[in-house]
């Protein structure tokens, strides 16, 4: 479901800034994004910027019982959410396009600006 669709759905943009592990800011942002996405009447977009670009790295392995942000991103995408990753931030961290998790894609600050303009609300974590 794309934000700003003709269905009249509310469009929410999540901007995540923190690394996937170490703090729980990105984790909590993805928890909320996933919950809203599962509601079915919420168009969700997630933009990963700064250290949050690492959230989109494929093949994350975490200890048993620990959350996995790659899995959380896939869950948002499965419900129709879009996930953009700042290309400049990827480059600065040595993350190649081929290393991105399924349903995550390289994006730009210009796209973030467009997403911000079309969102009904923007939540920053």
C-alpha positions as CSV (number, residue, x, y, z in Angstrom):
1,X,0.0,0.0,0.0
2,X,1.6,3.2,-1.1
3,X,1.3,6.3,1.0
4,X,-1.1,8.8,-0.4
5,X,-3.1,6.2,-2.1
6,X,-6.7,6.8,-3.3
7,X,-8.1,4.7,-0.5
8,X,-8.1,7.6,2.0
9,X,-5.7,5.7,4.3
10,X,-3.6,7.7,6.7
11,X,0.1,7.8,5.5
12,X,2.8,7.6,8.2
13,X,6.5,8.0,7.6
14,X,9.0,6.6,10.1
15,X,12.5,8.0,10.0
16,X,14.9,5.8,11.9
17,X,18.4,7.1,12.8
18,X,20.0,4.6,15.2
19,X,21.9,1.5,14.6
20,X,19.9,-1.8,14.7
21,X,21.4,-2.9,18.0
22,X,22.9,-1.0,20.9
23,X,19.9,1.3,21.6
24,X,16.3,0.3,21.1
25,X,15.2,3.3,19.2
26,X,15.1,1.6,15.8
27,X,13.6,-1.5,17.4
28,X,10.8,0.6,18.9
29,X,10.2,2.5,15.7
30,X,9.8,-0.8,13.8
31,X,7.6,-2.2,16.5
32,X,5.2,0.7,16.0
33,X,5.5,0.6,12.2
34,X,4.7,-3.1,12.2
35,X,1.7,-2.7,14.5
36,X,0.3,0.1,12.4
37,X,0.9,-1.8,9.2
38,X,-0.9,-4.8,10.5
39,X,-3.9,-2.6,11.2
40,X,-4.6,-2.5,7.4
41,X,-5.7,1.1,7.2
42,X,-2.3,2.7,7.5
43,X,0.1,3.3,4.6
44,X,3.6,2.9,6.1
45,X,6.9,4.1,4.8
46,X,10.2,3.6,6.7
47,X,13.3,5.5,5.8
48,X,16.6,4.4,7.3
49,X,19.2,7.2,7.6
50,X,22.6,7.4,9.4
51,X,23.5,4.4,11.4
52,X,20.0,3.0,10.8
53,X,21.1,2.1,7.3
54,X,22.6,-1.0,8.9
55,X,19.1,-2.1,9.9
56,X,18.6,-3.2,6.3
57,X,21.7,-5.4,6.1
58,X,20.8,-8.9,5.0
59,X,21.8,-12.0,6.9
60,X,21.6,-10.7,10.5
61,X,22.2,-13.3,13.1
62,X,21.2,-12.5,16.6
63,X,21.3,-14.6,19.8
64,X,18.3,-16.9,20.4
65,X,15.4,-14.9,21.9
66,X,16.8,-11.5,20.8
67,X,14.9,-9.3,18.3
68,X,16.0,-9.2,14.7
69,X,15.4,-5.9,12.9
70,X,15.8,-7.5,9.5
71,X,12.8,-9.8,10.3
72,X,10.9,-6.8,11.6
73,X,11.5,-4.9,8.3
74,X,10.3,-7.8,6.3
75,X,7.1,-7.9,8.4
76,X,6.4,-4.2,7.6
77,X,7.0,-4.9,3.9
78,X,4.8,-8.0,4.0
79,X,1.9,-5.7,5.0
80,X,2.6,-3.3,2.1
81,X,5.1,-1.0,3.7
82,X,7.9,0.6,1.8
83,X,11.5,0.7,3.1
84,X,14.0,3.1,1.7
85,X,17.7,3.3,2.8
86,X,19.8,6.4,2.4
87,X,22.3,5.7,-0.3
88,X,24.8,8.1,1.0
89,X,24.6,6.5,4.4
90,X,25.0,3.1,2.9
91,X,28.1,4.2,1.0
92,X,29.6,5.8,4.2
93,X,29.1,2.4,6.0
94,X,30.3,0.2,3.2
95,X,26.9,-1.4,2.6
96,X,26.4,-2.4,-1.1
97,X,23.0,-2.6,-2.7
98,X,23.4,-6.4,-3.0
99,X,23.8,-6.6,0.8
100,X,20.3,-5.1,1.4
101,X,17.6,-7.3,3.0
102,X,14.7,-8.3,0.9
103,X,12.2,-5.5,0.3
104,X,14.7,-2.8,1.3
105,X,16.1,-0.6,-1.4
106,X,18.6,2.2,-1.9
107,X,17.0,5.6,-1.7
108,X,17.8,9.3,-1.7
109,X,17.3,12.4,0.4
110,X,15.1,13.7,-2.4
111,X,12.8,10.7,-2.0
112,X,12.7,11.3,1.8
113,X,11.6,14.8,1.1
114,X,8.8,13.6,-1.2
115,X,7.7,11.0,1.4
116,X,7.7,13.7,4.1
117,X,5.6,16.0,1.9
118,X,3.0,13.3,1.2
119,X,2.9,11.9,4.8
120,X,0.0,12.8,7.2
121,X,2.5,12.3,10.0
122,X,6.2,11.8,10.4
123,X,7.6,9.9,13.4
124,X,11.4,10.2,14.0
125,X,13.2,7.6,16.1
